[in-house]
Amino acid sequence: MKKPEIKPGGAYSNGEFGNRWSLRQVVAIEPGPGLPDQDLVLFKVLAGTGRRARLTCTRAEFMRWARYEVVRNENSWERVQ
């Protein structure tokens, strides 16, 4: 499975089930101190543990966490094909 391209405004899921499922939306990506993998990803947790939190991690860390991009469809989230 191909990893999603991380972009501001995009929403992503970790693909887990039950209490481990989580959904994050990227607020911004700021240049890091070196390679693109070190860029800082600012995101908010939309669902799952830590809901409503605003956090930061490196692009590499976010890419390891994200399994696929999702979009809102009325009352649910659907995987982007």
Backbone as XML, in Angstrom:
<?xml version="1.0"?>
<chain id="A" units="angstrom">
  <residue number="1" name="MET">
    <atom name="N" x="0.847" y="-1.173" z="0.000"/>
    <atom name="CA" x="0.000" y="0.000" z="0.000"/>
    <atom name="C" x="0.899" y="1.244" z="0.000"/>
  </residue>
  <residue number="2" name="LYS">
    <atom name="N" x="0.590" y="2.188" z="-0.870"/>
    <atom name="CA" x="1.347" y="3.431" z="-0.979"/>
    <atom name="C" x="0.958" y="4.380" z="0.149"/>
  </residue>
  <residue number="3" name="LYS">
    <atom name="N" x="1.965" y="5.010" z="0.744"/>
    <atom name="CA" x="1.723" y="5.984" z="1.808"/>
    <atom name="C" x="1.114" y="7.254" z="1.219"/>
  </residue>
  <residue number="4" name="PRO">
    <atom name="N" x="0.232" y="7.923" z="1.966"/>
    <atom name="CA" x="-0.377" y="9.160" z="1.453"/>
    <atom name="C" x="0.623" y="10.314" z="1.464"/>
  </residue>
  <residue number="5" name="GLU">
    <atom name="N" x="0.419" y="11.271" z="0.567"/>
    <atom name="CA" x="1.212" y="12.491" z="0.578"/>
    <atom name="C" x="0.629" y="13.390" z="1.656"/>
  </residue>
  <residue number="6" name="ILE">
    <atom name="N" x="1.455" y="13.836" z="2.577"/>
    <atom name="CA" x="0.997" y="14.668" z="3.683"/>
    <atom name="C" x="0.909" y="16.114" z="3.214"/>
  </residue>
  <residue number="7" name="LYS">
    <atom name="N" x="-0.276" y="16.723" z="3.377"/>
    <atom name="CA" x="-0.469" y="18.105" z="2.933"/>
    <atom name="C" x="-1.340" y="18.859" z="3.933"/>
  </residue>
  <residue number="8" name="PRO">
    <atom name="N" x="-1.139" y="20.181" z="4.050"/>
    <atom name="CA" x="-1.966" y="20.981" z="4.947"/>
    <atom name="C" x="-3.450" y="20.862" z="4.589"/>
  </residue>
  <residue number="9" name="GLY">
    <atom name="N" x="-4.288" y="20.713" z="5.603"/>
    <atom name="CA" x="-5.720" y="20.566" z="5.399"/>
    <atom name="C" x="-6.157" y="19.124" z="5.240"/>
  </residue>
  <residue number="10" name="GLY">
    <atom name="N" x="-5.218" y="18.232" z="4.964"/>
    <atom name="CA" x="-5.546" y="16.821" z="4.784"/>
    <atom name="C" x="-5.834" y="16.140" z="6.107"/>
  </residue>
  <residue number="11" name="ALA">
    <atom name="N" x="-6.695" y="15.119" z="6.076"/>
    <atom name="CA" x="-7.030" y="14.325" z="7.259"/>
    <atom name="C" x="-6.529" y="12.906" z="7.029"/>
  </residue>
  <residue number="12" name="TYR">
    <atom name="N" x="-5.973" y="12.292" z="8.075"/>
    <atom name="CA" x="-5.324" y="10.992" z="7.956"/>
    <atom name="C" x="-5.686" y="10.098" z="9.123"/>
  </residue>
  <residue number="13" name="SER">
    <atom name="N" x="-5.720" y="8.791" z="8.858"/>
    <atom name="CA" x="-6.030" y="7.801" z="9.881"/>
    <atom name="C" x="-4.836" y="6.879" z="10.076"/>
  </residue>
  <residue number="14" name="ASN">
    <atom name="N" x="-4.734" y="6.341" z="11.292"/>
    <atom name="CA" x="-3.687" y="5.369" z="11.555"/>
    <atom name="C" x="-4.130" y="3.953" z="11.173"/>
  </residue>
  <residue number="15" name="GLY">
    <atom name="N" x="-5.378" y="3.786" z="10.778"/>
    <atom name="CA" x="-5.867" y="2.493" z="10.312"/>
    <atom name="C" x="-6.071" y="1.453" z="11.403"/>
  </residue>
  <residue number="16" name="GLU">
    <atom name="N" x="-5.994" y="1.856" z="12.652"/>
    <atom name="CA" x="-6.179" y="0.920" z="13.764"/>
    <atom name="C" x="-7.670" y="0.711" z="14.031"/>
  </residue>
  <residue number="17" name="PHE">
    <atom name="N" x="-7.978" y="-0.191" z="14.960"/>
    <atom name="CA" x="-9.359" y="-0.478" z="15.322"/>
    <atom name="C" x="-9.599" y="-0.203" z="16.801"/>
  </residue>
  <residue number="18" name="GLY">
    <atom name="N" x="-10.859" y="0.018" z="17.148"/>
    <atom name="CA" x="-11.245" y="0.196" z="18.542"/>
    <atom name="C" x="-10.615" y="1.424" z="19.173"/>
  </residue>
  <residue number="19" name="ASN">
    <atom name="N" x="-10.154" y="1.274" z="20.409"/>
    <atom name="CA" x="-9.594" y="2.393" z="21.166"/>
    <atom name="C" x="-8.285" y="2.917" z="20.590"/>
  </residue>
  <residue number="20" name="ARG">
    <atom name="N" x="-7.654" y="2.173" z="19.714"/>
    <atom name="CA" x="-6.373" y="2.593" z="19.139"/>
    <atom name="C" x="-6.553" y="3.431" z="17.882"/>
  </residue>
  <residue number="21" name="TRP">
    <atom name="N" x="-7.794" y="3.502" z="17.341"/>
    <atom name="CA" x="-8.062" y="4.274" z="16.125"/>
    <atom name="C" x="-7.914" y="5.759" z="16.413"/>
  </residue>
  <residue number="22" name="SER">
    <atom name="N" x="-7.335" y="6.471" z="15.450"/>
    <atom name="CA" x="-7.139" y="7.899" z="15.605"/>
    <atom name="C" x="-7.215" y="8.579" z="14.243"/>
  </residue>
  <residue number="23" name="LEU">
    <atom name="N" x="-7.591" y="9.843" z="14.266"/>
    <atom name="CA" x="-7.734" y="10.629" z="13.053"/>
    <atom name="C" x="-7.108" y="11.998" z="13.305"/>
  </residue>
  <residue number="24" name="ARG">
    <atom name="N" x="-6.243" y="12.431" z="12.402"/>
    <atom name="CA" x="-5.559" y="13.717" z="12.558"/>
    <atom name="C" x="-5.735" y="14.570" z="11.310"/>
  </residue>
  <residue number="25" name="GLN">
    <atom name="N" x="-5.818" y="15.886" z="11.513"/>
    <atom name="CA" x="-5.873" y="16.823" z="10.390"/>
    <atom name="C" x="-4.651" y="17.731" z="10.459"/>
  </residue>
  <residue number="26" name="VAL">
    <atom name="N" x="-3.940" y="17.838" z="9.335"/>
    <atom name="CA" x="-2.739" y="18.670" z="9.275"/>
    <atom name="C" x="-3.153" y="20.133" z="9.192"/>
  </residue>
  <residue number="27" name="VAL">
    <atom name="N" x="-2.637" y="20.933" z="10.107"/>
    <atom name="CA" x="-2.909" y="22.364" z="10.140"/>
    <atom name="C" x="-1.876" y="23.103" z="9.298"/>
  </residue>
  <residue number="28" name="ALA">
    <atom name="N" x="-0.602" y="22.731" z="9.447"/>
    <atom name="CA" x="0.476" y="23.389" z="8.710"/>
    <atom name="C" x="1.707" y="22.491" z="8.700"/>
  </residue>
  <residue number="29" name="ILE">
    <atom name="N" x="2.582" y="22.754" z="7.740"/>
    <atom name="CA" x="3.881" y="22.081" z="7.671"/>
    <atom name="C" x="4.928" y="23.178" z="7.602"/>
  </residue>
  <residue number="30" name="GLU">
    <atom name="N" x="5.855" y="23.151" z="8.554"/>
    <atom name="CA" x="6.895" y="24.168" z="8.625"/>
    <atom name="C" x="8.243" y="23.541" z="8.309"/>
  </residue>
  <residue number="31" name="PRO">
    <atom name="N" x="9.085" y="24.263" z="7.590"/>
    <atom name="CA" x="10.410" y="23.711" z="7.249"/>
    <atom name="C" x="11.194" y="23.357" z="8.505"/>
  </residue>
  <residue number="32" name="GLY">
    <atom name="N" x="11.840" y="22.195" z="8.457"/>
    <atom name="CA" x="12.672" y="21.757" z="9.567"/>
    <atom name="C" x="14.107" y="22.199" z="9.366"/>
  </residue>
  <residue number="33" name="PRO">
    <atom name="N" x="14.993" y="21.729" z="10.227"/>
    <atom name="CA" x="16.385" y="22.158" z="10.183"/>
    <atom name="C" x="17.223" y="21.525" z="9.074"/>
  </residue>
  <residue number="34" name="GLY">
    <atom name="N" x="16.676" y="20.622" z="8.298"/>
    <atom name="CA" x="17.497" y="19.952" z="7.282"/>
    <atom name="C" x="16.663" y="19.326" z="6.185"/>
  </residue>
  <residue number="35" name="LEU">
    <atom name="N" x="16.658" y="18.029" z="6.142"/>
    <atom name="CA" x="15.938" y="17.276" z="5.119"/>
    <atom name="C" x="14.422" y="17.414" z="5.277"/>
  </residue>
  <residue number="36" name="PRO">
    <atom name="N" x="13.670" y="17.172" z="4.185"/>
    <atom name="CA" x="12.198" y="17.273" z="4.276"/>
    <atom name="C" x="11.583" y="16.383" z="5.361"/>
  </residue>
  <residue number="37" name="ASP">
    <atom name="N" x="12.216" y="15.231" z="5.664"/>
    <atom name="CA" x="11.697" y="14.356" z="6.720"/>
    <atom name="C" x="11.721" y="15.037" z="8.081"/>
  </residue>
  <residue number="38" name="GLN">
    <atom name="N" x="12.514" y="16.117" z="8.201"/>
    <atom name="CA" x="12.618" y="16.828" z="9.470"/>
    <atom name="C" x="11.674" y="18.030" z="9.535"/>
  </residue>
  <residue number="39" name="ASP">
    <atom name="N" x="10.883" y="18.257" z="8.457"/>
    <atom name="CA" x="9.861" y="19.310" z="8.506"/>
    <atom name="C" x="8.941" y="19.038" z="9.687"/>
  </residue>
  <residue number="40" name="LEU">
    <atom name="N" x="8.384" y="20.098" z="10.265"/>
    <atom name="CA" x="7.474" y="19.942" z="11.393"/>
    <atom name="C" x="6.030" y="19.956" z="10.916"/>
  </residue>
  <residue number="41" name="VAL">
    <atom name="N" x="5.270" y="18.960" z="11.317"/>
    <atom name="CA" x="3.855" y="18.843" z="10.965"/>
    <atom name="C" x="3.042" y="19.252" z="12.188"/>
  </residue>
  <residue number="42" name="LEU">
    <atom name="N" x="2.264" y="20.325" z="12.053"/>
    <atom name="CA" x="1.360" y="20.763" z="13.109"/>
    <atom name="C" x="-0.006" y="20.178" z="12.784"/>
  </residue>
  <residue number="43" name="PHE">
    <atom name="N" x="-0.611" y="19.487" z="13.738"/>
    <atom name="CA" x="-1.881" y="18.820" z="13.466"/>
    <atom name="C" x="-2.795" y="18.887" z="14.678"/>
  </residue>
  <residue number="44" name="LYS">
    <atom name="N" x="-4.088" y="18.647" z="14.413"/>
    <atom name="CA" x="-5.058" y="18.519" z="15.502"/>
    <atom name="C" x="-5.667" y="17.127" z="15.430"/>
  </residue>
  <residue number="45" name="VAL">
    <atom name="N" x="-5.949" y="16.568" z="16.581"/>
    <atom name="CA" x="-6.554" y="15.239" z="16.662"/>
    <atom name="C" x="-8.062" y="15.424" z="16.556"/>
  </residue>
  <residue number="46" name="LEU">
    <atom name="N" x="-8.653" y="14.863" z="15.506"/>
    <atom name="CA" x="-10.095" y="14.989" z="15.282"/>
    <atom name="C" x="-10.895" y="13.900" z="15.985"/>
  </residue>
  <residue number="47" name="ALA">
    <atom name="N" x="-10.298" y="12.720" z="16.142"/>
    <atom name="CA" x="-10.998" y="11.595" z="16.778"/>
    <atom name="C" x="-9.965" y="10.659" z="17.384"/>
  </residue>
  <residue number="48" name="GLY">
    <atom name="N" x="-10.394" y="9.965" z="18.427"/>
    <atom name="CA" x="-9.509" y="9.020" z="19.088"/>
    <atom name="C" x="-8.864" y="9.628" z="20.325"/>
  </residue>
  <residue number="49" name="THR">
    <atom name="N" x="-7.882" y="8.932" z="20.861"/>
    <atom name="CA" x="-7.182" y="9.389" z="22.055"/>
    <atom name="C" x="-6.568" y="10.767" z="21.830"/>
  </residue>
  <residue number="50" name="GLY">
    <atom name="N" x="-6.798" y="11.666" z="22.760"/>
    <atom name="CA" x="-6.253" y="13.015" z="22.639"/>
    <atom name="C" x="-7.102" y="13.943" z="21.794"/>
  </residue>
  <residue number="51" name="ARG">
    <atom name="N" x="-8.350" y="13.570" z="21.548"/>
    <atom name="CA" x="-9.249" y="14.370" z="20.711"/>
    <atom name="C" x="-9.197" y="15.841" z="21.113"/>
  </residue>
  <residue number="52" name="ARG">
    <atom name="N" x="-9.164" y="16.689" z="20.116"/>
    <atom name="CA" x="-9.112" y="18.150" z="20.227"/>
    <atom name="C" x="-7.728" y="18.697" z="20.570"/>
  </residue>
  <residue number="53" name="ALA">
    <atom name="N" x="-6.750" y="17.832" z="20.763"/>
    <atom name="CA" x="-5.390" y="18.293" z="21.058"/>
    <atom name="C" x="-4.739" y="18.825" z="19.784"/>
  </residue>
  <residue number="54" name="ARG">
    <atom name="N" x="-3.853" y="19.779" z="19.944"/>
    <atom name="CA" x="-3.031" y="20.297" z="18.846"/>
    <atom name="C" x="-1.593" y="19.935" z="19.170"/>
  </residue>
  <residue number="55" name="LEU">
    <atom name="N" x="-0.964" y="19.205" z="18.262"/>
    <atom name="CA" x="0.366" y="18.660" z="18.510"/>
    <atom name="C" x="1.292" y="18.895" z="17.316"/>
  </residue>
  <residue number="56" name="THR">
    <atom name="N" x="2.569" y="18.583" z="17.512"/>
    <atom name="CA" x="3.582" y="18.723" z="16.470"/>
    <atom name="C" x="4.473" y="17.490" z="16.477"/>
  </residue>
  <residue number="57" name="CYS">
    <atom name="N" x="4.871" y="17.055" z="15.285"/>
    <atom name="CA" x="5.860" y="15.993" z="15.154"/>
    <atom name="C" x="6.601" y="16.215" z="13.837"/>
  </residue>
  <residue number="58" name="THR">
    <atom name="N" x="7.631" y="15.438" z="13.575"/>
    <atom name="CA" x="8.337" y="15.574" z="12.309"/>
    <atom name="C" x="7.520" y="14.910" z="11.206"/>
  </residue>
  <residue number="59" name="ARG">
    <atom name="N" x="7.814" y="15.285" z="9.973"/>
    <atom name="CA" x="7.136" y="14.659" z="8.829"/>
    <atom name="C" x="7.379" y="13.146" z="8.849"/>
  </residue>
  <residue number="60" name="ALA">
    <atom name="N" x="8.593" y="12.731" z="9.169"/>
    <atom name="CA" x="8.911" y="11.297" z="9.205"/>
    <atom name="C" x="8.054" y="10.565" z="10.240"/>
  </residue>
  <residue number="61" name="GLU">
    <atom name="N" x="7.888" y="11.159" z="11.428"/>
    <atom name="CA" x="7.057" y="10.543" z="12.466"/>
    <atom name="C" x="5.600" y="10.460" z="12.021"/>
  </residue>
  <residue number="62" name="PHE">
    <atom name="N" x="5.101" y="11.531" z="11.392"/>
    <atom name="CA" x="3.719" y="11.538" z="10.931"/>
    <atom name="C" x="3.519" y="10.466" z="9.856"/>
  </residue>
  <residue number="63" name="MET">
    <atom name="N" x="4.488" y="10.338" z="8.949"/>
    <atom name="CA" x="4.392" y="9.340" z="7.876"/>
    <atom name="C" x="4.377" y="7.917" z="8.437"/>
  </residue>
  <residue number="64" name="ARG">
    <atom name="N" x="5.137" y="7.666" z="9.495"/>
    <atom name="CA" x="5.121" y="6.336" z="10.119"/>
    <atom name="C" x="3.757" y="6.055" z="10.741"/>
  </residue>
  <residue number="65" name="TRP">
    <atom name="N" x="3.112" y="7.089" z="11.293"/>
    <atom name="CA" x="1.816" y="6.934" z="11.945"/>
    <atom name="C" x="0.679" y="6.771" z="10.924"/>
  </residue>
  <residue number="66" name="ALA">
    <atom name="N" x="0.674" y="7.591" z="9.871"/>
    <atom name="CA" x="-0.441" y="7.633" z="8.898"/>
    <atom name="C" x="-0.464" y="6.395" z="8.000"/>
  </residue>
  <residue number="67" name="ARG">
    <atom name="N" x="-1.633" y="5.800" z="7.889"/>
    <atom name="CA" x="-1.808" y="4.652" z="6.982"/>
    <atom name="C" x="-2.486" y="5.078" z="5.683"/>
  </residue>
  <residue number="68" name="TYR">
    <atom name="N" x="-3.437" y="6.026" z="5.788"/>
    <atom name="CA" x="-4.124" y="6.502" z="4.593"/>
    <atom name="C" x="-4.839" y="7.817" z="4.870"/>
  </residue>
  <residue number="69" name="GLU">
    <atom name="N" x="-5.143" y="8.522" z="3.780"/>
    <atom name="CA" x="-5.882" y="9.780" z="3.860"/>
    <atom name="C" x="-7.370" y="9.474" z="3.916"/>
  </residue>
  <residue number="70" name="VAL">
    <atom name="N" x="-8.128" y="10.324" z="4.609"/>
    <atom name="CA" x="-9.578" y="10.163" z="4.715"/>
    <atom name="C" x="-10.271" y="11.485" z="4.402"/>
  </residue>
  <residue number="71" name="VAL">
    <atom name="N" x="-11.544" y="11.393" z="4.025"/>
    <atom name="CA" x="-12.377" y="12.581" z="3.803"/>
    <atom name="C" x="-13.683" y="12.384" z="4.551"/>
  </residue>
  <residue number="72" name="ARG">
    <atom name="N" x="-14.291" y="13.486" z="4.938"/>
    <atom name="CA" x="-15.560" y="13.448" z="5.668"/>
    <atom name="C" x="-16.705" y="13.209" z="4.689"/>
  </residue>
  <residue number="73" name="ASN">
    <atom name="N" x="-17.600" y="12.283" z="5.020"/>
    <atom name="CA" x="-18.791" y="11.999" z="4.232"/>
    <atom name="C" x="-19.971" y="12.032" z="5.190"/>
  </residue>
  <residue number="74" name="GLU">
    <atom name="N" x="-20.575" y="13.219" z="5.304"/>
    <atom name="CA" x="-21.653" y="13.462" z="6.243"/>
    <atom name="C" x="-21.232" y="13.143" z="7.672"/>
  </residue>
  <residue number="75" name="ASN">
    <atom name="N" x="-21.629" y="11.970" z="8.217"/>
    <atom name="CA" x="-21.333" y="11.619" z="9.605"/>
    <atom name="C" x="-20.230" y="10.592" z="9.769"/>
  </residue>
  <residue number="76" name="SER">
    <atom name="N" x="-19.502" y="10.307" z="8.709"/>
    <atom name="CA" x="-18.442" y="9.305" z="8.805"/>
    <atom name="C" x="-17.224" y="9.742" z="7.994"/>
  </residue>
  <residue number="77" name="TRP">
    <atom name="N" x="-16.150" y="8.987" z="8.150"/>
    <atom name="CA" x="-14.916" y="9.247" z="7.433"/>
    <atom name="C" x="-14.683" y="8.107" z="6.454"/>
  </residue>
  <residue number="78" name="GLU">
    <atom name="N" x="-14.292" y="8.452" z="5.221"/>
    <atom name="CA" x="-14.045" y="7.441" z="4.197"/>
    <atom name="C" x="-12.608" y="7.538" z="3.718"/>
  </residue>
  <residue number="79" name="ARG">
    <atom name="N" x="-12.044" y="6.409" z="3.449"/>
    <atom name="CA" x="-10.687" y="6.330" z="2.937"/>
    <atom name="C" x="-10.619" y="6.890" z="1.515"/>
  </residue>
  <residue number="80" name="VAL">
    <atom name="N" x="-9.593" y="7.696" z="1.241"/>
    <atom name="CA" x="-9.385" y="8.226" z="-0.106"/>
    <atom name="C" x="-8.747" y="7.130" z="-0.942"/>
  </residue>
  <residue number="81" name="GLN">
    <atom name="N" x="-9.325" y="6.866" z="-2.092"/>
    <atom name="CA" x="-8.809" y="5.802" z="-2.975"/>
    <atom name="C" x="-7.763" y="6.308" z="-3.925"/>
  </residue>
</chain>
